[in-house]
Amino acid sequence: MIVCPSCNSSRIAHFRLDSDWGYGGDWYEANERDDAGYTPDDIASFDENERPDISCKVCCACGACFD
């Protein structure tokens, strides 16, 4: 059984977003560009908002996202 690592709930859902058909959302760096060691490909993907496909588990109780 899958449980949330944050609150130990077993109310877990699977979330998948395919960037080819998913709409909305933002894609940008969480750290300062000069300090984080982002690659040129990372920077280009941020600048063009080229989001990756996302697949994760989401806790229905607390909203935590995890793999």
C-alpha positions as CSV (number, residue, x, y, z in Angstrom):
1,M,0.0,0.0,0.0
2,I,1.2,3.5,-0.9
3,V,1.2,6.0,2.0
4,C,2.0,9.7,2.0
5,P,5.6,10.4,3.3
6,S,4.3,13.7,4.8
7,C,1.2,12.7,6.7
8,N,1.0,8.8,6.4
9,S,-2.4,8.9,4.8
10,S,-3.3,6.1,2.4
11,R,-5.6,8.4,0.4
12,I,-3.2,8.6,-2.6
13,A,-4.0,9.5,-6.2
14,H,-1.8,9.2,-9.3
15,F,-1.3,12.4,-11.3
16,R,0.1,12.5,-14.9
17,L,0.5,15.6,-17.1
18,D,1.7,15.0,-20.7
19,S,3.2,18.3,-21.8
20,D,2.0,17.6,-25.4
21,W,-1.6,17.8,-24.5
22,G,-1.7,19.4,-21.1
23,Y,-2.5,23.1,-20.8
24,G,-1.6,25.7,-18.3
25,G,1.2,25.8,-15.7
26,D,4.5,27.6,-15.5
27,W,8.0,26.2,-15.8
28,Y,10.8,28.3,-14.2
29,E,13.8,28.0,-12.1
30,A,13.4,27.7,-8.3
31,N,17.0,28.9,-7.5
32,E,19.1,31.7,-8.8
33,R,20.5,30.8,-12.2
34,D,24.0,31.7,-11.4
35,D,24.2,29.7,-8.2
36,A,22.3,26.5,-9.1
37,G,24.4,25.1,-11.9
38,Y,21.6,24.9,-14.5
39,T,22.7,23.7,-17.9
40,P,22.1,25.8,-21.1
41,D,19.3,23.3,-22.0
42,D,17.7,23.9,-18.6
43,I,17.8,27.7,-19.2
44,A,16.4,27.3,-22.7
45,S,13.5,25.1,-21.4
46,F,12.7,27.8,-18.7
47,D,12.8,30.6,-21.2
48,E,10.5,28.8,-23.7
49,N,8.3,27.3,-20.9
50,E,8.9,23.8,-22.3
51,R,7.5,21.8,-19.4
52,P,8.4,18.2,-19.0
53,D,5.9,15.3,-18.7
54,I,5.0,14.9,-15.1
55,S,4.0,11.7,-13.3
56,C,3.7,11.6,-9.5
57,K,1.6,10.5,-6.6
58,V,-0.6,13.1,-4.8
59,C,-1.9,12.8,-1.2
60,C,-5.7,13.6,-1.1
61,A,-5.4,14.4,2.6
62,C,-2.5,17.0,2.7
63,G,-1.8,17.7,-1.0
64,A,1.9,16.5,-0.9
65,C,3.3,15.4,-4.2
66,F,5.8,12.6,-4.3
67,D,7.1,9.7,-6.4
